[in-house]
């Protein structure tokens, strides 16, 4: 498996420490950005865990005339986080129009699941020289991404991450199939397990905190993904989320979670399983 370096500080690959890709779930809530980034930076330094900051958000229409300006503003927020807290940052693009700003302001460019086979977008993202994270579409097999991997390899670039975020199961539901992780690893690049989509519905307007068992399932899913060989885990977090009833971990719970999962990840790597 090839190594992928992010921002000169973080490296993903076989035998490398588990990487955390985390951040607040709503890029519009600016009140959470600085406190979350500051806490994550302190945890990263205290525990010695490599960390990448991300912003979670909802989908926008590509026809929305204000979409491009909002996306650039989002990238600028991430660039401020990178500068202020010295954390590498990840942002998502949905159009080639986003890539000029993304290439200048981000450390990792993420391609969402529904665009993972868009050849022109993938080629343009690779041409920025940034590592590209491609999320597997929930209806595609891991092997179907071999075409994407080949296209990105031909384009050069500085590395590829394959992101696993579950499979479709009926309406409004996403399930984790851990066999996807070793199958994606077989394509030769590090795999990121993103648990966020598994804590919320695909439709129906129900919040993540309303999903039965979402919060209780999150930690077992993360354990399973690490045991299956994930190089990184990704989810959303923020201050006070436990008290607010979110289906995802709060910043206050994160230190204990990092210590537990780092121990499991180190055991896997010590024995050459990841």
PLY file of the C-alpha trace (Angstrom):
ply
format ascii 1.0
element vertex 274
property float x
property float y
property float z
element edge 273
property int vertex1
property int vertex2
end_header
0.00 0.00 0.00
1.23 3.48 -0.85
1.66 6.18 1.79
-0.25 9.47 1.50
1.16 12.58 3.14
-1.16 15.43 4.18
0.09 18.92 4.86
3.61 17.73 5.63
2.43 16.63 9.10
0.15 13.62 8.71
0.87 10.37 6.85
-1.55 7.52 6.13
-0.42 4.04 5.11
0.40 0.54 6.30
1.92 0.61 9.78
1.23 4.33 10.18
-0.63 5.68 13.25
-4.42 5.91 13.05
-5.46 9.31 11.65
-8.51 11.23 12.90
-10.49 13.36 10.41
-12.95 15.30 12.54
-14.67 18.65 12.88
-18.03 20.36 13.46
-21.04 19.20 11.52
-22.30 22.56 10.30
-20.00 24.95 8.44
-22.55 27.74 8.89
-22.29 27.66 12.71
-19.17 29.77 13.07
-19.44 29.78 16.87
-18.27 26.16 16.92
-15.29 26.51 14.59
-12.62 28.03 16.84
-13.54 26.16 20.09
-13.68 22.85 18.24
-10.41 23.43 16.38
-8.64 24.60 19.55
-9.77 21.55 21.52
-8.83 19.18 18.70
-5.39 20.75 18.42
-4.78 20.33 22.15
-5.93 16.71 22.06
-3.72 15.99 19.07
-0.68 17.38 20.87
-1.49 15.84 24.26
-2.15 12.34 22.95
0.23 12.42 19.99
-2.49 11.50 17.50
-2.39 12.77 13.88
-5.48 14.83 13.08
-7.09 16.51 10.06
-9.82 19.13 10.54
-12.95 18.95 8.36
-16.32 20.65 8.01
-19.46 18.58 7.59
-22.38 20.08 5.69
-25.48 19.37 3.64
-25.76 19.22 -0.14
-26.32 22.25 -2.33
-27.78 22.58 -5.79
-25.12 23.04 -8.46
-27.53 25.52 -10.11
-27.68 27.75 -7.04
-26.14 31.10 -8.11
-24.72 31.71 -4.65
-23.21 28.25 -4.25
-19.74 29.09 -5.56
-19.33 32.08 -3.23
-20.46 30.05 -0.23
-18.09 27.24 -1.12
-15.12 29.60 -1.39
-16.11 31.13 1.96
-16.11 27.63 3.45
-12.63 26.99 2.08
-11.46 30.30 3.53
-12.77 29.25 6.96
-10.78 26.04 6.68
-7.68 27.95 5.60
-8.07 30.19 8.67
-8.27 27.09 10.88
-5.12 25.74 9.22
-3.24 28.99 9.80
-4.54 29.73 13.31
-4.29 26.24 14.80
-1.70 24.61 12.50
-4.00 21.75 11.57
-4.23 20.25 8.07
-7.73 20.66 6.63
-10.08 18.71 4.36
-12.92 20.17 2.28
-15.38 18.79 -0.23
-15.86 19.88 -3.83
-18.84 19.21 -6.08
-17.76 21.07 -9.21
-14.61 21.81 -11.17
-15.36 25.48 -10.47
-14.48 24.84 -6.81
-11.03 23.48 -7.52
-8.99 26.64 -8.04
-9.81 27.85 -4.52
-9.64 24.34 -3.08
-6.16 23.75 -4.49
-4.90 26.94 -2.84
-6.66 26.71 0.52
-7.04 23.01 1.39
-4.68 20.17 2.26
-7.05 17.40 1.10
-9.78 17.60 -1.54
-12.73 15.28 -1.02
-14.95 14.04 -3.86
-18.43 13.05 -2.58
-19.90 9.64 -3.23
-22.31 10.69 -5.98
-19.43 12.11 -8.06
-16.88 9.34 -7.52
-17.02 8.27 -11.19
-16.89 11.75 -12.75
-13.66 11.44 -14.74
-13.24 15.12 -15.59
-13.71 16.22 -11.96
-11.30 13.56 -10.70
-8.65 14.56 -13.22
-9.02 18.24 -12.35
-8.81 17.51 -8.62
-5.62 15.48 -9.14
-4.13 18.32 -11.19
-4.27 20.64 -8.13
-1.40 18.63 -6.61
-3.37 17.98 -3.41
-4.21 14.51 -2.10
-7.70 13.49 -3.20
-10.16 11.61 -1.00
-12.81 9.73 -2.99
-15.90 8.48 -1.20
-17.24 5.20 -2.56
-20.84 5.51 -3.78
-23.13 3.39 -1.65
-24.34 1.43 -4.68
-20.88 0.61 -6.08
-18.68 -2.34 -5.23
-15.14 -1.55 -4.08
-13.81 -3.21 -7.23
-15.79 -0.75 -9.37
-13.55 2.01 -7.99
-10.55 0.41 -9.71
-11.34 2.59 -12.74
-11.23 5.69 -10.56
-7.93 4.60 -9.01
-6.42 3.99 -12.46
-7.53 7.40 -13.74
-6.07 9.19 -10.74
-2.81 7.24 -11.02
-2.45 8.31 -14.65
-2.94 11.92 -13.62
-0.08 11.86 -11.14
-1.01 13.93 -8.10
0.17 13.51 -4.54
-1.94 10.62 -3.33
-5.37 9.06 -3.02
-7.58 8.16 -0.08
-10.55 5.81 -0.47
-13.41 6.66 1.88
-15.93 4.07 3.03
-19.23 5.38 4.39
-21.64 2.46 4.27
-24.00 0.80 1.81
-27.64 1.48 0.92
-30.15 -0.79 2.61
-33.70 0.04 1.62
-35.07 3.57 1.95
-33.47 6.19 4.19
-31.00 3.74 5.67
-27.26 3.15 5.47
-25.53 0.11 6.92
-21.85 -0.64 7.56
-20.34 -3.61 5.72
-16.84 -4.03 7.09
-15.82 -6.34 4.23
-15.66 -3.17 2.11
-12.54 -1.97 3.96
-10.15 -4.83 3.06
-11.57 -4.85 -0.47
-10.81 -1.15 -0.84
-7.36 -1.65 0.71
-6.67 -4.19 -2.02
-6.74 -1.29 -4.51
-3.45 -0.10 -2.99
-4.40 3.09 -1.14
-5.27 3.96 2.49
-8.92 3.63 3.50
-10.83 6.18 5.58
-13.93 5.00 7.48
-16.49 7.84 7.71
-19.09 6.97 10.32
-21.10 10.20 9.95
-23.52 8.95 7.23
-24.21 5.88 9.36
-25.51 8.13 12.16
-28.12 9.88 10.04
-30.75 9.05 7.46
-30.35 9.45 3.72
-33.76 11.12 3.55
-36.98 11.73 5.40
-35.75 14.76 7.34
-34.95 12.88 10.54
-32.00 14.20 12.53
-29.04 12.02 13.45
-30.06 12.09 17.12
-33.41 10.56 16.17
-31.96 7.45 14.57
-32.57 4.48 16.89
-29.26 3.31 18.34
-27.14 5.80 16.35
-25.11 6.98 19.32
-24.77 3.51 20.84
-23.59 2.07 17.51
-20.92 4.65 16.73
-18.07 3.37 18.91
-18.56 -0.32 17.99
-18.53 0.67 14.32
-15.28 2.59 14.77
-13.72 -0.38 16.58
-14.81 -2.71 13.79
-13.45 -0.42 11.07
-10.04 -0.22 12.76
-9.99 -4.00 13.16
-10.82 -4.29 9.43
-7.77 -2.20 8.52
-8.93 1.43 8.24
-6.04 3.93 8.12
-8.25 6.78 9.38
-11.63 7.38 10.99
-13.86 10.34 10.23
-16.88 11.83 12.02
-18.40 15.09 13.24
-18.08 16.51 16.73
-18.67 19.70 18.68
-18.83 21.12 22.21
-21.76 20.05 24.34
-23.15 17.61 21.81
-23.83 14.87 24.39
-26.07 17.15 26.47
-27.83 18.34 23.31
-28.75 14.77 22.34
-26.62 14.49 19.21
-26.07 11.01 17.81
-22.33 11.70 17.60
-19.57 12.19 20.21
-19.04 15.53 21.86
-15.66 17.16 22.29
-15.82 16.39 25.99
-15.91 12.64 25.27
-13.23 12.64 22.62
-10.12 12.11 24.74
-11.34 8.80 26.14
-12.45 7.64 22.71
-9.08 8.53 21.17
-7.17 6.66 23.88
-9.28 3.53 23.48
-9.19 3.43 19.69
-5.50 4.32 19.52
-4.77 1.27 21.66
-6.69 -0.97 19.26
-5.06 0.64 16.21
-1.57 0.25 17.70
-2.26 -3.44 18.40
-3.34 -3.98 14.79
-0.24 -2.26 13.44
2.13 -4.04 15.82
0.97 -7.34 14.36
1.08 -6.14 10.78
-2.67 -6.24 10.21
-3.00 -2.58 9.17
0 1
1 2
2 3
3 4
4 5
5 6
6 7
7 8
8 9
9 10
10 11
11 12
12 13
13 14
14 15
15 16
16 17
17 18
18 19
19 20
20 21
21 22
22 23
23 24
24 25
25 26
26 27
27 28
28 29
29 30
30 31
31 32
32 33
33 34
34 35
35 36
36 37
37 38
38 39
39 40
40 41
41 42
42 43
43 44
44 45
45 46
46 47
47 48
48 49
49 50
50 51
51 52
52 53
53 54
54 55
55 56
56 57
57 58
58 59
59 60
60 61
61 62
62 63
63 64
64 65
65 66
66 67
67 68
68 69
69 70
70 71
71 72
72 73
73 74
74 75
75 76
76 77
77 78
78 79
79 80
80 81
81 82
82 83
83 84
84 85
85 86
86 87
87 88
88 89
89 90
90 91
91 92
92 93
93 94
94 95
95 96
96 97
97 98
98 99
99 100
100 101
101 102
102 103
103 104
104 105
105 106
106 107
107 108
108 109
109 110
110 111
111 112
112 113
113 114
114 115
115 116
116 117
117 118
118 119
119 120
120 121
121 122
122 123
123 124
124 125
125 126
126 127
127 128
128 129
129 130
130 131
131 132
132 133
133 134
134 135
135 136
136 137
137 138
138 139
139 140
140 141
141 142
142 143
143 144
144 145
145 146
146 147
147 148
148 149
149 150
150 151
151 152
152 153
153 154
154 155
155 156
156 157
157 158
158 159
159 160
160 161
161 162
162 163
163 164
164 165
165 166
166 167
167 168
168 169
169 170
170 171
171 172
172 173
173 174
174 175
175 176
176 177
177 178
178 179
179 180
180 181
181 182
182 183
183 184
184 185
185 186
186 187
187 188
188 189
189 190
190 191
191 192
192 193
193 194
194 195
195 196
196 197
197 198
198 199
199 200
200 201
201 202
202 203
203 204
204 205
205 206
206 207
207 208
208 209
209 210
210 211
211 212
212 213
213 214
214 215
215 216
216 217
217 218
218 219
219 220
220 221
221 222
222 223
223 224
224 225
225 226
226 227
227 228
228 229
229 230
230 231
231 232
232 233
233 234
234 235
235 236
236 237
237 238
238 239
239 240
240 241
241 242
242 243
243 244
244 245
245 246
246 247
247 248
248 249
249 250
250 251
251 252
252 253
253 254
254 255
255 256
256 257
257 258
258 259
259 260
260 261
261 262
262 263
263 264
264 265
265 266
266 267
267 268
268 269
269 270
270 271
271 272
272 273
